[in-house]
Amino acid sequence: MIDLVKEETGLWIVTINRPDKANSLTADMLERLCEIVESAREARALVLTGTGKVFSAGADLDAARAGLALSPLWERLSGALARLDAVTICALNGTVAGGAMGMFLACDMRISGPGAKVFYPVMKLGFLPQPSDPKRLAALVGASRAKMILVAGQKVPVEEAVQWGLIDRVVEGDVLAAARDLAADSLGATPEHAAAILRMIG
């Protein structure tokens, strides 16, 4: 349910492939995502995307009730993405929600097709967000807008999220093609050069 394509250019494409369940994540799927990102030292760029109409609804509800919502796997995944020297791009094929926000926020760039929404209903569901997520969210959109998402439970259309700085670009057409375009300069540079610029930005 997690597909990985490694291209000769050094581009890794990771696809969440459980469209019949809104790409909701089980513990096994999260573990697989962690393993892929942690093993991506040879990747020059890594793109996260999904199949169907939703990028990911977050935790599978049955798994969440069984304890997945409190799993350290979420933080392990977002931390691995944030530490990766390769450029990381989250290419939303649709709405991102709940725990899936962690990997979305940890990427270097976030793009989306039109009509998607971004939301993180931790207040309503009675869960705490993963520790690093609120800080990453506030760094992108500011404290007040972070509270609109985490405290007020607002579902933010990606067209508005662009104005907030939460989405970098809304693209018509093939979102994966747009991600490839964003990765092109990094793929054409040496790994050391690309990693040095990423580190300078922070």
C-alpha angles and dihedrals in degrees: 000000000000111000123198127195119184112197126203090245090065094257113139117198115198115191128191102218112188101102095157088066097039088260090288112174130242125197091259091052092049091048090051092050090051092050092050095049093043090052094047097098090119093049116107093196133002126206124195117201141144143224126246126013100317128058091207136322090210121240121015102254096232090048091046091054088049091057107277091118088067096042119128087223091087093057091041090057098046091044092052090051093049092050096047113114092210119086111264124207127186107208106192113210087183144332121349118205145167120347092000086073088077096068090039092055094044094058122099093233135020124200132169145186116245124277098034126126135214120215141150111195099190094132093053094044096045097241130123118237116246110278099253097042100078092050093048090046094049091047089059103039107014130253098283095053091043086057090050088060101036102031104027094035094226119179103220118204111228090238088063093038088062089061089050094051092244093112118039098202140358109215130198114221126006110017092189091056088052090052090051089053091052091050095048099092092048091049089052094050128072114270090242093054093048092046092049092055092047090052092049090056091049 
